């Protein structure tokens, strides 16, 4: 890596990303540097990254927002770059987006942060409806041009200076199967429920039913997810289920507590339950 300040550095956050990381890295060949922040993957992620001559940094995962901040700080301290292009390992930079990025960073604009459109592949097609597109996110920015916080367990990018939109797509291949999606939903729902409890927000069955029902109606009917066919319906159903899990888990109930008491207390508890 050169001592000279780079023009553009790609930053990737990854954990066990062997499914898509190779295609992701190939799409970033136009960047001056590629820095990968890995949460100690156990698959072939590291091996694949080394073939692409990336800077591979391992850091314990303490939260998505924290991992992104770590990556930005690491670049600023170890390999300064005028611009950072941030991606997840399951995202691929399209040729059109590459051209728009190069034009933006070599221009004379005062803009310090750009949003890009994320286009998600789901089941058998890209999703253009149901609120899934354009899904604009701040992904190209100068280190001083963005602040990162979080809401409901998800990172929030806030520009600190002039910002604009690049009219091109970042291709998102988030799931490889339904079981893969359910595994991620489980993680995201727990993360969201934990965030709700920290923020003092209430969950429970009634809120879980109301919010999940409205989420499905909003995605599939109001935002016309039905235009994406079967994929649109399945996606809306899964997102509604995620919403149900998040709100129901915010109120954990009393799982197992009667069974960790003494035998006498357990017998009394059972007797009371049998009384009319």
N, C-alpha and C positions, 0 to 999 in steps of 0.2 A: 504494500500500500504506500502510495506516495506521500511525502511530507507536505506537499502542496494541498491547500484546501480544495476539496472536491466540489464540483458543481452540483452533482446529484447523487445521493446515496439512497438505495432501497433498503427499507427496514422491514423485516419479516418476523412475526411472532409465531412460534411453532411448538407443538408437542405431538410426537408420533404422526408426522405428516407425510409419510412415504407415498401415500396414494396420489398426491397432487403436487408435492414440492418440486419435482423435476420439471414439470410443465410451467410452474410458477417461475422458477429460476430462469428457464429458457426465455421467457417473455421479458425478462429484465436485463438482457444482455446489453442494452443500450446505456445502462446506468454506469457511473464511474466506479462505484463500490456497491457491494451487497452485504449487509450485516444481518445475520440470522441470530435471534435470541431464542434459545432452545431451553425448554423446561425439563431437561434430562430425558430425552426420548429414549425408548427402548427398542424401537424398530430401526430401519435403515436410513432414517432421516439424516444423521450426521454423515454417513458414507456418501449419500447423494449430494449433500451440500459441499463436501470437500471436492467432489469432481467438478463442481462449478466455480471453484476458487473463491468461495465466499469467506467472509470473516465469521467464524462460528463461535458464539459466546453462550456458555451455559449459565443459567441463573434460575434459582428456585422460584417457582410460581407462587406468588402471594396475592394474586388478583390480576385480572386482565388490564385494568387501568394502570396498576403498579408496574406491570411488565412492559407496557408501552412506554411509560415514563422512564423506566430503566434503560430501554433501548435508545431513546432520544438523548438521555444524559450520557450514555456510553459513547455515542457518536460525537457529541459535543466535546467530550473530554479526551477521546482517543483518536478520532478520525474526523475532524471538523468538516462539515459540508454545508454549502449555502442552502441547498434544498434537500428535503427528505420526502421520499415517496413510501408511504406505509401500506403494507398489505398483510392479510392473513395468508397462511400457507395454502388455503384452498381457493385463492383468487389468482386470476391470470390477467395480465395487462394486454388488452387487445391492440392490434396494429394501429388502429385509429387513435386510441388513447395515447399510445407511445408518441405519435406524431404531434398530438396536441400538447403533451407534456414538454417535449423538446422545444416547441415554438414558444411556450409560456415562459420557460426558465431562461431562454436566451433573448427574450424581448426586453423592452425598457419599461414595462408596466410597474406601477407602485404596489401591485397586488402581492400579498405575502402568504396567502392561503387559497387553495382551490378545492372546490367540491368536484367529485366525479360521480357518474351514475353507475350504480351496481346492478348488473343484470344476472339474475339467479336462475340456474338450471335446476328443474325439479321434476322428478319422475321420468317424463319423456319429452320435455320441451323447456324453453325459457319462459318465465312468467312475466307477462307485461301488464297484468291487471291485479286486482285485489289489494292494491296498495303496495305491491312488491317492487314496482318500477315507477320512477327512476331511482328511488332509494338513494338520494344524494348524500354523500359523506365527504368530510374533509380528509383527504388522503395525501395531497401534495401541499407541502407547506415549508416555510422557513422555520427553523427551531424557535425563533422568537415570535413567530406569527401565529402560534396556536397555544391554547391552554386546554388541558385534559382533566375532566372531572368524571363523575359517574352518577347514574340514576337508575334505580331498580336493578343494580348489578351490571349495567351496560355502560361503556365509556361514552362520554359526551365531549365533542370537540368544539371549542369556542374560539373563533378567530379574534386576535387582539389588534389586528390592523386591517387594511383593505383586503377584501376577499372577492372571489368571482367563481364562476362555474366553467368547467371544461366539458363541452358537449360531446362526450365519448364514454364508452362503457368499460367498466372493470367486470370481467366475467367471473361469476361466483359459482363454484361447484361444491356446495356445502355438504351434501349427503350422497352416500353411495348405495344406500338401501333404506328400507323402512326401519329396520332394527337399529341402523346407525343413527337415524333421526331420533328414534325413541331414546337412545342412549344420551344424545345431546340434550334432548328436551328435559330429561331427568336432571342433568347437571344445571341447565339454565333455570329450570323451575326452582331448584333448591337455592341457587344463587339469588334469584329474585325474591324468594320468601325470606331469606336471611336479610336482604336489604330492607324489606318491608318492616321486619321486626326492629332493625336498628333505627329506622326512621320513625318508629312508633305507630306505624299504620296497621290497621286491623284486617284480619282475614276472616275465614269461617265459611261454612257451607253456603249460606245465602249469597254472600258476595262472590264466591267461586262460581255458583250457577249463573248469576246475573251477568258477571263480567265475561265469562266464557261464551254464553249465549250471544251476547252483543258482539263479541269479537268475531264469531262466525258470521253473523248477519252482516256486520260491517264489511268484512273481507269478501264474502261470497256474493252478497246482493248489492249493498250500497256502493262498494268499490268495484263491482262487476267482475269478481273473480271467476264467475261462471263462464266468462269468455275464454278462459284458459282450459276449458273442458274438464276431463276427469282429474287432471293434475291440479286444477284450481280448487276443486271440491276437496280433494284429499289434503291439500296444503292447508286450507281454511279449517278443516276438521282437526288437524294436528296442532295448529296454532291455538285453536280454542281449547284443546286438551291441555296444552302447556299453560294457558291462562288459568284453567281450573286448578291444576296442580299447584301453581304459584300461590293462589289465594287460599287454597285449602291447607297448604303446608305452613302458611304464616301463623296458623293456630294449631300447634302440634298436639293438643289434647293431652291425654294421660296414658300414653302407650305403655302397657306393661307394669305400671306402678303398683296395682294390687298384688302382683306376684312377687314383689321383692320385699314384702312385709313378712311378719312372722306367720306361722301356720295358724295360730289362734286368730289373728286379725283377718287372714284370708277366709277362715271358716265363718267368722262373723259377717264378713262382706257378702259371702254367698248366701247366708241365711237371710240377710236383709233383702237381697235381690229376689228371694223366693216369696217373701211376704206379699199378700195382695194389697 
